[in-house]
Amino acid sequence: MIPKLSASDIKEIASKLKSGDILYFEKIKNQKFNVGDILIKKTIEIEEDLVTESVEMYENSVLPARFLVVSADNNTNAAFCKAILENGKLDKDICCTICLDDIGYDYSYTLYEVDPSFIDAVILGEEFDIGELLKEEKQRKSRLVKMNKTSAISFDNLKEVNEFVKSLKQGDMIYYHDNRTEAFNSNCFRSVCLKKPRKAKVEDYIETRRWRRHTGRNLKKDALNDKHVLYVRCMQTSSLITTAELIDKALYKYKPVMLKEQL
């Protein structure tokens, strides 16, 4: 059900249309949304030849945030939305799909799209119940989180991590998350490709800047119960990391479930 716009809503929409800050990016100017559409919101970032996009999620969640189109302007194709909160209610603020203040410009901008779940409901002639959808997604998330938790490996000392790394073959990939308690809910895991690990004496490693920055403050003294640390290569940064940095992390021998790809 489309809510009735308040006087302040109508005034804000008129103000946005008169501001002149309407953008016409090639991907945006031909977008046309209708009142009642449910949208998702993507952030597009451009860095040289690399273009990345990410879907906005609800705060402290991995569920895509949704927006209800409450007004649309046929002259500019501008659509005005209110965020649908996780409890199913509408936010008070209004955002515009093509206004400069709302979507940004240059190397980072926002792109709205119709929610695929909403499209499915329209095609099938079914009622789109956002509350029921959020409930189902939370249940699915719970199952996926449990899968990640079950498949995670964790070691609390250097010797165990070294033995684990030595048991792998060159070319094997492992995945890890910096915070074991947050890993199961995450969409951000780092990957490590095992080449021939390079050794360094523990006492020499403790003298390095890397130890002070990445490891030293977080580890108990008795965690360093081996003579050497092993260096392996992180795929995201191409930099070397040490097995000491993998202590007390959530490790995976197989790629963990990226929740945003599944929901």
N, C-alpha and C positions, 0 to 999 in steps of 0.2 A: 504494500500500500504506500503510495507516494504522499509524503507529509505536506501539509499546507505551509507555504513559505510565510515567514513572519515579515513584518514591515522592515526590520533590520536586515533580513536576508535579501529582500528585494532591493534595498538601498545599496547593499554591498555588491550585488551583482551588477547593478547599474554603474556603480563606481568603477568596477573592474573593466567594463566595456568602454567607458569614457576615458580611461587612463591612457589609451594608446599603446599600452604595453602588450599587444597581441602579437604573438610570434607566428611565423609561417615557415617553419622548417619543412622540408619536402615530405618527411614522414608524418608530419602533424597536420599540415594544412588541409589534407583531404579526409581526415578523420571526421566522422559524423556519428555522434551518439544521440540516443533518444532518451527522453525522460523515462525513468524506470529501469534503465540499463544498470547492471552491476559491473563495475570495472575493477581491474587490478592495476597496480602502478609499478612501472619499471624505471630504474635509473640507468641511463646510457652514458658510459664514459669513453672518451676517445683520447688515445695517447699514441701519436704518430700513426702507424698503420694498424694498431691494435684497438679493436672495439669490444668492450665488455658490457654486459647488462646484468642487472640483479633485480629481483622482485622484492618490493618492500614487504616486510613481515610485521605482524603485530609485535608490540614490544614484549621482550622476554618470551618470544614464541618463535616457532618455525612455520606458522600458518600465514599464508598470504593475506595481507590487509585488503579489505574490500571497500569500495566506494559506490554510493548510490547517486545516480544522476538525478538531480532535483529540478534542473532548468537547463534549457538549451537555446542558443541563439543561431538562427538559420543563416544570418548574414555573414557571420564570421566562423561558423562551425564550433564556436566555443561552447563547451558543456560545463556546467557548474555542479559540483558534487559535495556530498557530505560523507565523511568516513563512517563506516559501519563498525562499531566497537565490538569487542569479543562477546559482549553480553547481548548483542543483537540490536542495541539502541544506536541512534545516530548521534554523531558528534555535532556540536553547535557551529563549528567553523565551516566555512565554504571555501573550496579550492576550485581553481579553473584549470581545464585541461590544456589550454594554450596561452595562458597569461604569463608574462615574464617573471613576475614575483613568485609564481607558484611552481614553475617548471625549470627555471635556470636557463643557461645558454652556453654557447661556446663549447667547451670540452666536456661538459657534464650537463645533461638535461633529463627531464622526466617525460616518459611516454606512457600514456594510459591505453589500456586494451580492454576489450570486453572479457569478463571472466569466462574461461572455457566451460566451467560448470554451469554457468548461466545460459550459455549457448546450447549446451546439451539439453537443459530443461526446456528451452523454447522449442527446439527441434522435436523433442519427444512429446510436447504438449503437456508437460508436467508443471506443477507449481514449484517455484523456486523458494525453498525455505532456508534462509541463511542461518537461522538458529540451529536447525537440524543438521545442516552441512557442517557448521563449526563443531557440533557435537561429534559427528562421525569422524571428522579430521583429527580431533583430539584423541579419540579412541585408536585411530590408525597410528597416530604419532606414538602413543603409549606402546603399541606393539613393536614399532620400529626401534624405539629407544631400548626396549628390552632385548631386541636382537643385537644391537650394538654393545650393550652391556655384557651379554653372554659371550660374545666373540672377542672381547677385549682381553689383552694380556698386560700384566703390570708387574714390575720388579722394584723392590725397594733398596737394592744395593748394586754396586758396580759389577761384582763378580757374576751375578745372575744375568745382567744385561749383556756382558761380554760373551758369556756362554751362549746366549740366545743368538747374538749376531754371528758368532762363529759357526753356528749350526746352519746358517743360510748359505746359499750358493751365490756366486757373483752374478749380478743381473737381477736377483730377486728384489721385489719391491716390498717395503713395509710402510705402514701408515701410522701416524701418531698425532696426538693432541696434547698441547702443553698443560692442560688442566684436566686431570683424570676425572674429577667430579662433574665437570661440564661437558666432557667429550661426548657422552651418549646423546646429548641434545643438539649436537653441533652440526653445522654445514661446512665447517672449515677444518680440514685435516691436512697435515703436511705429509709428503711422501719422501721416502729415502730409497735411493737405488744403491744396492750393495755392490761396490767394486771391491778391489782388494783393500781391506781396511789398513790404515796406517796407524802404527803404535806410537804412543808417547808415555813416558813415565809419569805416574800420578803426581809425584812431587814437582816435576817440571810443569805439568799442566796447571797445577795450583798457582804457579807463579805468573800465569798468563793473564792478560786483560780479559780474555773470553771467560775464564773462570770467575773473575770478579763480577763481570756483567751478567752472565747467564746462569751460573750454577752455584757459586760459592755461598750466597746468602740463603739458599733454599735447601741445602743438603745437610743432613746430620753427619757428623764426623765419621761415625762407624759405617756410613753408606759406602765409603771409598775403601772397600775391603779387597782390592786387587792391586797388582803392581803397575798395571798399565790401563790407560784409556785407549779406545779405538776411535779413529776418525772415519766418518762415513759422509756421503754427499747428499745434501738436501736438494730435491728436484726443483722446488719452487724458486730458490735463491741461487742455486748452483754453488752454494758455500758449503764448507765442511762443518759438520757438527760432531760432537763427541758422544760416546756411549754414556758418559756421566750426565749429559743433558737429557737422556732418555729414562733416567731413574725416576720412578714414581709417575711416569706418564702412561696414558692409555695407548697401548701398541696393538696393531692389527697386522696379521700376516696376509689378510685379504682386504680389499677395499671396503671400508665400512659404509653403511647406508648414509647417503647424503639426504637428509630429510626433505629438503626443499625440492629435490628431484622426484620425490615419491608422493608428495602431498598436492 
